[in-house]
Amino acid sequence: MKRMQTFLNGLMKENPIFVIMLGMCPTLGVSSNAINGIGMGLATTFVLVMSNLIVSLVAGYIPDKVRIPSYVVIIATFVTVVQLTMQAWLPSLYASLGLFIPLIVVNCIVLGRAEAFACKNGAVLSILDGLGMGFGFTFALTLLGAIREFLGTGKVFDLTIYPEQYGSLIFVLAPGAFIVLGYLIAVINKINKT
């Protein structure tokens, strides 16, 4: 039961974007379409799961004075793996996400989960926490990207729903990210209260 609850927390109750409001830079920066949202979300999920696993295994051996730098090195290792893998196998997605991939290293969600959860729990719970938070982050980015893409270009996942000339350019630009995110946060808060 605790394992399932740990996994589910990241999806709604403690969703990194809609509830805790961490990781806003990549959220607003890469969510111009649904494909970018999925790509960034899955990259962050991989880093979350792997760094949580390693931190949970080595936390007892790391002195307090170098705890945070050690976590950053662990996280940076997995970000490098993601970056090189994307660059080799998904070059168009890598080009689209650009600078936001290396910035996963300093993403508050990843470092926060290592500090708040993984260093205090076992490997299985840490993996489940990483999966839950990662899938919650992926869901939020994909939903935000899909809505912005739909309202701005008339497409979702590059599938045309209505002609692009009827779209509103503001939703593709940065202000559209803030508008859509604000409404989504309001809806999620309403759902969580009921």
Stockholm file with secondary structure:
# STOCKHOLM 1.0

chainA/1-194         MKRMQTFLNGLMKENPIFVIMLGMCPTLGVSSNAINGIGMGLATTFVLVMSNLIVSLVAGYIPDKVRIPSYVVIIATFVTVVQLTMQAWLPSLYASLGLFIPLIVVNCIVLGRAEAFACKNGAVLSILDGLGMGFGFTFALTLLGAIREFLGTGKVFDLTIYPEQYGSLIFVLAPGAFIVLGYLIAVINKINKT
#=GR chainA/1-194 SS CHHHHHHHHTTTTTCTTTTSCCCHHHHHHHTTSHHHHHHHHHHHHHHHHHHHHHHHHHGGGSCGGGHHHHHHHHHHHHHHHHHHHHHHHCHHHHHHHGGGTGGGGGCHHHHHHHHHTGGGSCHHHHHHHHHHHHHHHHHHHHHHHHHHHHHHHSEETTEESSCGGGSCGGGTSHHHHHHHHHHHHHHHHHHHHC
#=GC SS_cons         CHHHHHHHHTTTTTCTTTTSCCCHHHHHHHTTSHHHHHHHHHHHHHHHHHHHHHHHHHGGGSCGGGHHHHHHHHHHHHHHHHHHHHHHHCHHHHHHHGGGTGGGGGCHHHHHHHHHTGGGSCHHHHHHHHHHHHHHHHHHHHHHHHHHHHHHHSEETTEESSCGGGSCGGGTSHHHHHHHHHHHHHHHHHHHHC
//
